[in-house]
Amino acid sequence: MSELGELDLSGITAPQERQILDRLLREDFDQWAEQAARVGHCAHPIRLTGQQHTVQAATGSILSTFDSASLPDKVLYVRCNNRRASCCPSCSRTYQGDTWHLLKAGAAGGDKGVPESVASHPMVFATLTAPSFGPVHAAKKPGSKTQRCRPRTRGEVCRHGKSLSCMEIHAEHDLLAGQPFCADCYDYDAHVIWQWWAPELWRRFTIALPRFIAKRLDVTQRQARKLVRVSFAKVGEYQARGVIHFHAIIRLDGPPTDDENFPSPLVDVDSHWLTELVEQAVGSVEYLAPPVSGAAPGHLLRFGVQVDARPVHRTAGRDDLCGAIHPETVAAYIAKYSTKSAADLDPGTRTANPHLARVRATVVQLAELASRAYLPGIPEPPNPYLLLGKWAHMLAFRGHFASKSRRYSTTMGRLRSARRRFERTKAFSPDGIVDIATLDQDLARDQTTLVINDWRFVGTGWNTPGDAVLVAETSAITREYAGVAKPQSQSTRTTK
């Protein structure tokens, strides 16, 4: 786009141009545009037909009825709510914002029902990585000891005669970054098996950390649970080599019956104390994966030796000599990874990245090998790799990309419910102005009514390719405008 607010319709086909003109010239265009804006200009909305009745719970009388027949195209569009930016930029942006609010509330407190006192709790930002499966080209971040990929002075070569040295400086999106120096030396089987069991390693870490805390406090685990409680929120991210690693905020709270009185009177703890325990717990985690077949041995899986654990507290600044990080900074850092997926590593065709193509092929091969080793229909032993082949598109990672402990902060459901109440209140407001203070009162009144939905699925996507182009360009302008307007609004708030 040359200027903000201009639609870039270059490159559209003749049928799409006719469809766009037909849409713009229709009498109900304004209503259709409002409907598209209400779903956030979603790239692949869900189309529904049917009715919604609002009924008074006490008497059973119908207060109002909403029918999709009154809408343009006679369908109701609903957000797809896809978290992946490669699938829906609009919904993924909303998901990222929700993730930031969830993470920030648990790290800084004072919002979303989380007391402000949690900001003083011992807190750590930890990054748990996978082990090495073979040397790969690296795009190093600023601050590393050297920006060179893999400098070697002795001219090392692998057993296949390929050099293990690279003096290049790879950019972040360099196609060579993440590629192994020698594909024949790279352990693709271990890569896939580690990826498949990564959720189990994380689960074992959440078990190991409280044990180390109890050991440091010199009490039993049962006694430790009465003194402290571990809360966390984590997001998974794919490295350039196609393997997952976890970013997590780990926080220590007081006893379950008292969130305000922490630290415990037994010991004076701080975030640096917790940092040491996190590193020890990560190093202790291991899991012996079941063999894929009778001829293949099981793999002993561990996290990588590179564990980054940094204290988090609200007094941290950019020049913190102790390596601490501010709660809002770490929340923004983690939230940006919540919308990424394996497809972002290979934005072109699936054969453009030979390393990832071989990872996917290894997933399929191991799945077929396991299906022959663990015969179907025989319950014992069950096939631990039963659905492995279905996760080839995710490079064998089957876990949740974003998860949290129950008491860390609010939930995604509550954030989405609050947004729906806001949008509903705004839609029925005559002037479009919403009094935030009245939302809770409106929610209380909603308990006296009953909403009955009768909807039928029609399909996904916009009605015509022309509509999809028009919505996509409008969505791009909206995101660009938000990117320009946001810093201005922030500076305005700070000067008040």
C-alpha positions in Angstrom: 0.0 0.0 0.0 1.3 3.4 -0.9 -0.7 5.3 1.7 -2.6 4.2 4.8 -6.2 3.6 4.0 -5.9 2.8 0.3 -7.0 -0.6 -0.9 -4.4 -2.4 -3.0 -6.5 -4.4 -5.6 -3.7 -4.8 -8.1 -3.3 -8.3 -9.4 -7.0 -9.4 -9.0 -8.7 -11.4 -11.7 -11.5 -10.1 -13.9 -14.2 -12.2 -12.1 -13.0 -10.9 -8.7 -13.2 -7.4 -10.0 -16.8 -7.9 -11.1 -17.7 -9.5 -7.7 -16.1 -6.5 -5.8 -18.0 -4.0 -7.9 -21.2 -5.9 -7.4 -20.7 -5.9 -3.7 -19.8 -2.1 -3.6 -22.9 -1.2 -5.6 -25.4 -3.2 -3.5 -27.8 -1.3 -1.3 -26.9 -3.4 1.7 -23.1 -2.9 1.4 -22.9 -0.8 4.6 -24.7 -3.6 6.5 -22.3 -6.2 5.0 -19.2 -4.1 5.8 -20.5 -3.7 9.4 -21.0 -7.5 9.5 -17.4 -8.0 8.2 -16.0 -5.6 10.8 -18.0 -7.3 13.6 -16.0 -10.6 12.9 -12.8 -8.6 12.8 -12.4 -9.1 9.0 -11.7 -12.8 9.6 -10.0 -14.6 6.6 -12.1 -17.8 6.9 -15.3 -17.1 8.8 -17.9 -19.7 9.5 -21.2 -19.3 7.7 -24.4 -20.1 9.7 -28.1 -19.8 9.1 -30.8 -19.9 11.7 -32.3 -17.9 14.5 -31.5 -16.7 18.0 -34.3 -16.1 20.6 -33.9 -14.1 23.8 -36.4 -15.5 26.3 -37.4 -14.2 29.7 -36.5 -16.9 32.1 -39.3 -16.3 34.6 -42.2 -16.2 32.2 -40.9 -17.9 29.1 -42.0 -15.1 26.8 -39.8 -14.2 23.8 -38.3 -10.8 24.2 -36.5 -10.6 20.9 -35.7 -12.7 17.8 -32.7 -12.5 15.5 -32.9 -14.2 12.1 -30.1 -14.6 9.6 -32.5 -14.0 6.8 -32.3 -10.3 7.7 -28.6 -10.2 6.9 -26.8 -9.7 3.6 -26.4 -13.0 1.8 -28.9 -14.4 4.4 -26.0 -15.9 6.5 -24.4 -15.1 9.8 -20.6 -14.9 9.8 -18.7 -16.0 12.9 -15.0 -15.8 13.5 -12.8 -18.8 12.8 -10.7 -18.0 15.9 -7.7 -19.6 14.4 -4.6 -18.8 16.4 -2.1 -19.2 13.5 -1.1 -16.0 11.7 -0.5 -18.0 8.5 -4.2 -19.0 8.4 -6.0 -15.9 9.7 -4.0 -12.7 10.4 -7.1 -11.1 12.0 -8.1 -13.8 14.5 -4.4 -14.5 15.3 -3.9 -10.9 16.2 -6.8 -11.1 18.6 -5.5 -14.4 20.0 -2.1 -12.8 20.5 -3.7 -9.9 22.4 -5.6 -12.2 24.6 -2.4 -14.2 25.4 -0.6 -11.0 26.3 -3.4 -9.9 28.7 -3.4 -13.4 30.3 0.4 -13.5 30.7 0.7 -9.8 31.8 -2.1 -10.2 34.4 -0.2 -13.2 36.0 3.2 -11.5 35.9 2.3 -7.9 36.8 -1.0 -8.3 38.7 -3.6 -5.6 39.3 -5.7 -6.6 36.3 -8.2 -9.3 35.3 -8.9 -10.2 38.9 -5.3 -10.9 39.8 -4.0 -9.0 42.9 -1.2 -6.5 42.3 0.8 -8.2 45.0 1.7 -11.1 42.7 4.3 -8.8 41.1 6.4 -9.1 44.2 6.3 -12.9 44.2 9.4 -14.8 43.2 9.1 -15.1 39.4 11.3 -16.5 36.6 11.2 -16.4 32.8 12.6 -19.7 31.6 13.4 -21.1 28.1 13.6 -24.9 27.8 15.2 -26.1 24.6 15.7 -29.5 22.9 19.1 -31.3 22.9 21.3 -31.4 19.8 20.5 -33.9 17.1 23.4 -32.8 15.0 25.1 -29.4 14.1 22.9 -27.0 12.1 23.5 -23.6 10.6 22.5 -20.9 13.1 21.2 -17.3 12.8 22.6 -15.8 16.0 20.9 -12.9 17.8 22.7 -9.7 18.7 24.7 -10.0 21.9 26.2 -13.4 21.1 29.9 -13.8 21.5 30.2 -14.1 17.7 27.8 -13.6 14.9 29.5 -16.2 12.8 27.5 -19.3 12.2 29.9 -22.0 13.4 33.5 -20.8 13.3 36.1 -23.6 13.4 39.8 -23.2 12.9 40.8 -26.8 12.6 38.8 -27.5 9.5 36.6 -30.2 11.2 34.7 -32.6 8.9 32.1 -35.2 9.7 32.5 -38.9 8.9 30.9 -38.3 5.5 33.6 -35.8 4.7 31.4 -32.6 5.0 32.7 -29.5 6.6 31.5 -28.6 10.1 32.6 -25.0 9.9 30.7 -22.0 8.6 32.0 -18.4 8.8 28.9 -16.9 7.3 26.6 -14.5 9.2 23.1 -15.7 8.6 20.1 -13.3 8.7 17.1 -14.3 10.8 15.1 -15.5 7.7 18.1 -17.0 5.9 17.0 -20.2 4.2 20.2 -21.9 5.3 19.5 -21.3 9.0 18.3 -24.5 10.7 19.7 -26.7 7.9 22.0 -29.5 9.2 25.7 -29.4 8.1 25.3 -33.1 7.1 21.8 -34.5 6.7 23.3 -38.1 6.9 24.8 -37.4 10.3 21.6 -35.7 11.7 19.6 -38.0 13.9 16.1 -37.5 12.4 14.7 -40.4 14.4 15.7 -38.9 17.7 14.4 -35.5 16.5 10.9 -36.9 15.8 10.7 -39.0 18.9 11.9 -36.2 21.2 9.3 -33.9 19.6 6.5 -36.5 20.1 7.3 -36.8 23.8 8.1 -33.1 24.5 4.8 -32.7 26.4 5.7 -35.5 28.7 9.1 -33.9 29.4 7.3 -30.7 30.3 4.9 -32.6 32.6 7.8 -34.2 34.4 9.4 -30.8 34.8 6.3 -29.5 36.6 6.6 -32.5 38.9 10.3 -32.1 39.5 10.3 -28.4 40.4 8.1 -28.7 43.5 10.4 -31.5 44.7 13.5 -29.3 44.4 11.6 -26.6 46.2 10.8 -28.9 49.1 14.3 -30.1 49.2 15.6 -26.5 49.4 13.1 -25.8 52.2 14.2 -29.0 54.0 10.6 -30.1 54.3 8.6 -33.0 52.9 6.7 -32.5 49.7 3.4 -32.6 51.5 4.6 -29.8 53.9 6.0 -27.8 51.0 2.5 -27.8 49.3 1.1 -26.2 52.4 3.7 -23.4 52.2 4.2 -22.6 48.5 2.4 -23.2 45.2 4.0 -23.2 41.7 2.0 -21.3 39.0 3.1 -21.1 35.4 2.1 -20.1 31.9 4.0 -21.4 28.8 4.1 -21.0 25.1 5.8 -23.3 22.6 7.9 -22.0 19.7 9.5 -23.8 16.8 13.2 -23.2 16.3 14.7 -22.8 12.8 15.7 -26.5 12.9 12.1 -27.5 13.3 12.1 -28.6 16.9 9.9 -27.1 19.7 11.1 -25.2 22.7 9.2 -23.7 25.6 9.0 -20.2 27.0 7.5 -20.0 30.4 6.8 -17.6 33.3 7.1 -19.5 36.5 5.8 -17.9 39.7 5.8 -19.0 43.4 2.7 -18.2 45.4 1.7 -18.6 49.0 -0.6 -21.4 50.4 -3.8 -22.1 48.5 -5.8 -20.4 51.2 -3.8 -17.1 51.2 -2.5 -15.4 48.1 -1.3 -12.3 49.9 1.1 -13.6 52.5 4.1 -14.7 50.5 7.1 -15.3 51.0 6.5 -18.0 53.5 7.7 -17.2 57.1 9.9 -20.4 57.0 12.4 -19.0 54.4 13.3 -15.7 52.7 13.3 -16.6 49.0 13.7 -14.4 45.9 13.7 -14.9 42.1 17.4 -15.7 42.0 16.7 -18.6 44.4 14.0 -19.8 42.1 16.2 -19.4 39.0 18.7 -21.9 40.5 15.9 -24.4 41.2 14.4 -24.2 37.8 17.8 -24.9 36.2 18.3 -27.9 38.5 14.8 -29.3 37.8 15.3 -29.0 34.0 18.6 -30.9 34.3 17.0 -33.7 36.3 14.2 -34.4 33.9 14.5 -37.5 31.7 12.1 -40.0 30.0 12.8 -43.4 28.5 10.7 -43.3 25.3 9.1 -46.6 24.3 10.8 -48.2 21.2 9.2 -47.6 17.9 9.7 -51.3 17.0 11.3 -54.4 18.5 14.4 -53.8 16.5 14.8 -50.1 17.5 15.9 -49.3 21.1 14.1 -46.7 23.2 15.6 -43.2 23.4 16.5 -41.6 26.8 15.1 -38.1 26.3 16.2 -35.0 28.1 16.0 -31.2 27.7 18.9 -29.4 26.1 21.8 -28.2 28.2 21.1 -24.6 27.2 18.6 -23.4 29.8 17.9 -19.7 30.0 16.3 -18.7 33.3 16.0 -15.0 34.2 14.4 -13.3 37.2 11.2 -11.3 36.6 10.3 -8.3 38.7 8.6 -4.9 38.1 11.7 -2.8 39.0 13.8 -4.3 36.2 14.9 -2.0 33.4 16.7 -2.4 30.1 20.1 -2.0 31.8 19.5 -4.4 34.6 23.0 -5.8 35.4 21.5 -8.9 37.0 19.7 -10.0 33.9 16.2 -9.4 35.3 13.3 -8.7 33.0 10.2 -6.6 33.4 6.8 -8.4 33.6 5.2 -6.6 30.7 8.3 -7.1 28.6 8.3 -10.9 29.1 4.6 -11.1 28.5 5.0 -9.3 25.1 8.0 -11.5 24.2 6.1 -14.7 24.9 2.8 -13.6 23.4 4.3 -13.0 19.9 5.1 -16.7 19.6 1.6 -17.8 20.4 0.4 -17.3 16.8 3.3 -19.0 15.0 3.2 -22.6 13.7 5.3 -25.1 11.8 4.1 -23.5 8.5 6.0 -20.3 9.3 9.3 -22.2 9.0 8.6 -23.1 5.5 6.5 -20.4 3.9 7.0 -21.6 0.4 6.3 -25.1 -0.9 6.9 -28.1 1.4 9.9 -29.0 -0.7 11.6 -25.6 -0.3 13.1 -26.6 3.0 14.8 -30.0 2.5 15.4 -30.5 6.2 11.8 -30.0 7.2 10.7 -32.2 4.3 12.9 -35.0 5.7 11.5 -34.5 9.2 8.0 -34.9 7.9 9.0 -38.0 5.9 10.6 -39.4 9.1 7.4 -38.9 11.0 5.5 -40.9 8.4 8.2 -43.7 8.3 8.2 -44.1 12.1 4.4 -44.1 12.2 4.3 -46.9 9.7 7.1 -48.8 11.5 5.2 -48.5 14.8 1.9 -49.7 13.2 3.6 -52.9 12.2 5.3 -53.4 15.5 2.2 -52.7 17.6 -0.5 -54.8 15.9 -3.9 -53.2 15.6 -6.7 -54.9 17.5 -4.2 -56.2 20.2 -4.7 -54.0 23.3 -1.4 -55.0 25.0 0.9 -53.4 24.6 -0.9 -50.3 23.2 0.8 -48.4 20.4 2.3 -45.2 22.0 2.8 -43.8 18.5 -0.7 -44.5 17.2 -1.5 -41.0 15.9 2.1 -40.0 15.1 1.4 -39.9 11.3 -1.4 -37.4 11.7 1.0 -34.9 13.2 3.4 -34.8 10.3 2.3 -31.2 9.5 3.3 -30.2 13.0 6.6 -32.0 12.7 5.4 -34.5 15.3 4.6 -32.0 18.1 1.2 -32.9 19.5 1.1 -30.7 22.6 -0.6 -27.4 23.4 1.2 -24.4 22.2 -0.2 -22.3 25.1 -1.1 -23.6 28.5 -1.1 -22.5 32.1 -1.7 -23.7 35.6 -5.2 -23.1 36.9 -4.3 -20.3 39.4 -1.8 -18.4 37.2 -4.3 -15.7 36.1 -7.6 -15.4 34.2 -8.6 -17.7 31.3 -9.1 -17.3 27.6 -12.7 -18.1 28.0 -13.3 -15.1 30.4 -11.4 -12.8 28.1 -13.5 -13.8 25.1 -16.7 -13.6 27.1 -15.8 -10.0 28.2 -15.1 -9.1 24.5 -18.4 -10.6 23.4 -20.3 -8.6 26.0 -18.5 -5.4 25.0 -19.3 -6.0 21.3 -22.9 -6.9 22.0 -23.4 -3.8 24.2 -21.7 -1.6 21.6 -23.9 -3.0 18.8 -27.1 -2.2 20.7 -25.9 1.2 21.9 -27.6 4.1 19.9 -24.4 6.2 19.6 -21.9 3.4 19.7 -20.5 4.5 23.1 -20.1 1.9 25.8 -19.9 2.6 29.5 -17.4 -0.1 30.7 -18.7 0.4 34.3 -22.1 -0.9 33.3 -20.9 -4.1 31.7 -21.0 -6.0 35.0 -24.5 -4.8 35.7 -25.6 -5.9 32.2 -24.1 -9.3 32.9 -26.2 -9.6 36.1 -29.3 -8.6 34.2 -28.4 -11.2 31.5 -28.9 -13.9 34.2 -32.6 -13.2 34.1 -32.9 -14.0 30.4 -32.2 -17.2 28.4 -30.7 -17.2 24.9 -31.8 -20.0 22.7 -29.8 -20.6 19.5 -30.8 -22.6 16.5 -28.0 -22.4 13.9 -27.0 -24.6 11.0 -23.6 -24.9 9.5 -23.5 -23.7 5.8 -19.8 -23.5 5.1 -16.6 -21.6 5.7 -15.1 -18.6 4.0 -16.7 -15.6 2.4 -19.5 -15.9 -0.2 -17.3 -15.1 -3.2 -13.6 -14.7 -3.9 -14.2 -11.0 -4.5 -15.6 -10.6 -1.0 -12.5 -12.5 0.4 -10.1 -10.1 -1.4 -12.1 -7.0 -0.2 -12.0 -8.3 3.4 -8.4 -9.3 3.3 -7.3 -5.8 2.1 -9.5 -4.1 4.7 -8.0 -6.3 7.3 -4.5 -5.4 6.2 -5.4 -1.7 6.4 -6.9 -2.2 9.9 -3.8 -3.9 11.2 -1.6 -1.2 9.6 -3.7 1.5 11.2 -3.5 -0.2 14.6 0.3 -0.4 14.3 0.5 3.3 13.5 -2.1 4.5 16.0 -1.0 2.3 19.0 2.3 4.1 19.8 0.5 7.4 19.7 -2.3 6.2 22.1 0.4 4.9 24.4 2.3 8.1 24.5 -0.9 10.0 25.1 -1.7 7.8 28.1 1.7 8.3 29.6 1.5 12.1 29.4 -1.8 12.3 31.3 
